[in-house]
Amino acid sequence: MTDLTVDQKIQAFLATCKTASLATVDTHGKPFAANLQYVSDEAMCLYWVSSMSSAHSANIEHRHDVALTIYAHQDDPVNIHGLQLRGTAVMLGNDQLGDVYERYAAKYPFVTGPPYDEAMKLQLFYRFTPTWLRWLDNRKGFGWKVEKAFD
């Protein structure tokens, strides 16, 4: 078996995991965190569905700078691995979706049937574009990490 590059491992991790924790800041400078289900693309951008009235969506409209964490649920510290990311988040218009809905429906097929199919029509997609990430992997040794800045 060939050894995967760090980027390939991160891509596989993003495809396997389903939940990210999004950190935003409100208009008063107070932090807010929300868990969300996402899909990713080849550039490691993440996409999720949300209502404009959600606190994190309102915060993104105020300030696009956000942070995300994604981790594999592990009880044993030796097996902890995951991502810490910083970047920007924006709401997407219908003309910017491309294949995002198809990716989302493939990862979360329940959105194509009742009652979620009707609810999805009322939701908006958001995109996170990373500017920096840290890949942590204690399976390689306690505290092992790689950091990457994006152009």
N, C-alpha and C positions, 0 to 999 in steps of 0.2 A: 504494500500500500504506500502511495506517495504521501509525503508530509504536506499538509495543507499550509498555505501562507496564513499569516495573522488575519489579513483581510478576508480570506476565504472562511476562516473559523468564525470571524465576527458575522459574516453574511449568513452562515449556517445557523449560528446562535439566534440572530434576528428572525430568521425564518421559523425556527422551532418555538421560541418563546412567544407568548401571546399578550402579556400585560407589561406596560411601562408605567412608571410613576413620573408624572409631569409636575415640575415646580415652576410656578409663575409668581409675579408680584402684582399686588393690586394698586390702585391709584393713591393709596395712603402709605405705600411702601411696605405693606404687610405681606409676608410670604403665604402661599397657598399651594397645596399639593393635591393632585387628583390621579387616580389610577385610570388607565384607559387601554382599550384593545387596539392594536395597531397592525399595519402591514408595512413592509419596507421595500425599497427598490435597490438597484445595483449601486447607486451612489450613497447608500446608507441613509437616505431620507426616510422618514417615517410619516405615515398617514393614519389619521383616525377620524372618527365621526363624532360630532358633538353639536349640541344646541348652542345658538348664539347667546342664550340666556344663562348658560352655565358659567359659574364664577371663573373657571380657567379660560373660557373663551372670551369673556369680557376683559380679563386681564391681558390676554394676547392682543386684543385690539388696542389696549392702552400701551403695552410694551411687548415688543416682539422677542426680546431676549428671554430664553427659557433654559431650563436644565431638565434632563431625563435620566432615570436609572432603570436598568433592566437587569434582572438577575435570575439565575436558576435557583429554584427553591431547594435549599440544602440545609440539613441540620448539622452536618459534620463540617467544621471549619476547613478541613483539608480539601473539601470538594467545592467550596465557594468559588463561583466565577460569575462574571457579569460585566456590564458596561455602565460607565458614567459618561454623560454627554452634555455638552453645551452647544447652543446654536440659536437659530431663530425659527419662530413659528408664525405661520400666516394662514388665514382662511382662504380656501380656494374657490374660485368661481367655476361655474359649470364648464366654461370653455377651457379650464386648466386641469380638468380631471384626467384626461387621457384614459389609461387602463386602471386607474385607482379603484373604481368600484368593482371591477372584475377581480382584481387582486384581493380586495376585501371580502367579496362574496366567496372566493375560493378558500380563503383561510377561515372564514366564519359563515358557513353555508346557511345557518339559521336565519340570516338577514334576508334571504330570498323568499321566505314563507311567512304566513300570518303568525303573529300580528306585526312582526318586525318589518316586513316589506312596506307596509303603510307608514310606519314610524320613520323608516329610512328616507322617505320622500320629504320629510320635514326637517331633516338634519343636514348639516354642512360638513364637508371634509376640510381638514386642516393638514398642513404639511410642516414637518420639522426638518430643517436643513442643518446638519451638524457643522460646527466650526472647529470642534475639538472633541476628542474622546479618550477615555482611559479604559483599556481592557484589563480586567483583573482575573487572575486564574491561579488560585491556591493549589490546584492540582499539579502545577509545575513547580511549586515551592511556595511556602508561606510568604505573602506579600508580592508575588511576581506580578508585574504589570508592564503594559506597553501603552505609550501615549502617542496620539496622532493629531496633528493640526491639519485642517482642510484649507485649501486655497479659496 
